[in-house]
């Protein structure tokens, strides 16, 4: 995991009214996977420490590591739309 939340991601999430700047990225644990109803891997083929107990989805989105907030915004909106389409409407 990264040492800190990506500032461009934090800025675009803040536009939605959520402050994630105090969060610290960490590795997913087997307990996390056992407790989750849905696990979404944003990188296909990602190795997990255990099998998810709930529904598992693999989505392919580009890595925004060095992007500006202006470039992250369309990605944020695409992820939001996919969540609404595949998760929230079912």
C-alpha positions, 0 to 999 in steps of 0.5 A: 500500500501507499504511504498516504492517500493520493492527494488528487483522489482526496481532493475529488472525494472531498468534492462529494463531501467526504474527508479521507485525508486522515486515512492511512492505506493498508493491506487487505487482511483475511479478516477484511475479506471474511467480513466484506459482503462485496470485494471489488478489485480495481486491478484484475489479477490482484493477489489476495491473502484469502478468498473473499467470503462475499461477492467478488468483482474485478474491475479494470480502471487506470492507476491515477497515482500521478494524476491531477484532480482534473484528471481524477474527476472522470475516473471518480465519476466512472467508478461511481457510475459502475457502483450504482449500476452493478451494486446499488441497483441489485 
